[in-house]
Amino acid sequence: RNHAPEYLATLIKTVIEQEFSFLSILLDETQTLVTVGGAFQVVLYQPSEELLGLTKQLCQAEGLFLKHRLPDGSRVLVSCCA
């Protein structure tokens, strides 16, 4: 909860590199739960619009994919390589 971003970055890097099962991070202000899996699978539960926008930007910058659910419940897979 009260760890510095640098510490969280080190934990996330360790989980990805050593392929631990997962790491869960709760963002108190937005009640968003972030899980990071060892195969670099990241899941955001109840992300704010701001967090979703930042995630889209990150995906685009890094050539990743983003799968998310629209407010109507439909699922969308976005290729962010453009």
Backbone torsions as a table, in degrees:
resi	resn	phi	psi	omega
1	ARG	NA	-47.1	-172.5
2	ASN	-110.4	25.4	-178.8
3	HIS	-86.8	151.6	178.1
4	ALA	-68.8	150.5	178.1
5	PRO	-55.4	-35.0	179.6
6	GLU	-63.2	-38.8	178.2
7	TYR	-66.5	-44.4	177.7
8	LEU	-62.5	-39.8	178.2
9	ALA	-60.9	-40.2	177.7
10	THR	-64.4	-42.7	177.7
11	LEU	-62.1	-46.3	-179.2
12	ILE	-62.0	-44.1	178.9
13	LYS	-60.1	-42.1	178.9
14	THR	-62.7	-44.1	179.6
15	VAL	-60.8	-44.3	-178.3
16	ILE	-67.7	-48.4	-175.6
17	GLU	-69.6	-37.1	-176.7
18	GLN	-98.2	3.1	175.9
19	GLU	52.4	49.0	170.1
20	PHE	-64.7	168.8	-179.5
21	SER	-64.6	-58.4	175.9
22	PHE	-170.3	165.4	175.1
23	LEU	-129.6	133.0	178.6
24	SER	-111.7	135.7	179.4
25	ILE	-128.9	126.0	177.3
26	LEU	-101.9	122.6	176.1
27	LEU	-93.1	105.2	-172.1
28	ASP	-56.9	-45.6	-173.4
29	GLU	-59.4	-39.5	-176.4
30	THR	-107.3	-2.6	-175.7
31	GLN	56.2	36.4	176.8
32	THR	-92.5	133.9	175.1
33	LEU	-105.4	127.2	179.0
34	VAL	-114.1	124.7	173.3
35	THR	-116.2	137.8	179.4
36	VAL	-120.5	122.8	179.3
37	GLY	-99.3	160.2	-176.3
38	GLY	-60.8	-27.4	178.5
39	ALA	-90.8	21.7	-177.1
40	PHE	57.5	52.3	170.2
41	GLN	-105.3	122.2	-179.2
42	VAL	-114.6	130.9	178.5
43	VAL	-122.5	131.7	177.1
44	LEU	-111.6	122.7	177.0
45	TYR	-104.3	124.8	-178.6
46	GLN	56.7	52.2	179.3
47	PRO	-72.0	146.3	174.2
48	SER	-72.5	165.0	177.1
49	GLU	-60.7	-37.7	178.7
50	GLU	-63.2	-45.8	179.8
51	LEU	-65.1	-40.5	177.7
52	LEU	-62.4	-41.5	177.4
53	GLY	-62.9	-43.8	177.5
54	LEU	-64.2	-38.1	178.5
55	THR	-64.4	-41.8	177.3
56	LYS	-60.8	-42.5	178.9
57	GLN	-63.5	-42.0	178.4
58	LEU	-62.8	-44.5	178.8
59	CYS	-60.4	-43.0	-179.8
60	GLN	-64.6	-43.3	-178.8
61	ALA	-66.2	-33.2	-175.0
62	GLU	-102.3	0.7	179.6
63	GLY	69.5	36.3	-178.9
64	LEU	-100.0	178.3	176.9
65	PHE	-113.5	150.3	178.9
66	LEU	-131.0	123.6	174.8
67	LYS	-112.2	126.0	178.8
68	HIS	-145.5	167.9	-177.8
69	ARG	-106.9	128.7	178.0
70	LEU	-75.6	163.8	179.7
71	PRO	-55.6	-27.8	179.0
72	ASP	-80.6	-0.4	177.7
73	GLY	96.5	-11.7	179.5
74	SER	-74.5	149.5	-178.4
75	ARG	-97.8	145.4	-177.9
76	VAL	-132.4	134.0	172.2
77	LEU	-112.1	118.6	-176.9
78	VAL	-110.2	124.9	172.0
79	SER	-84.7	116.8	-174.9
80	CYS	-101.5	30.4	-178.0
81	CYS	-89.4	-1.7	-174.5
82	ALA	-72.4	NA	NA
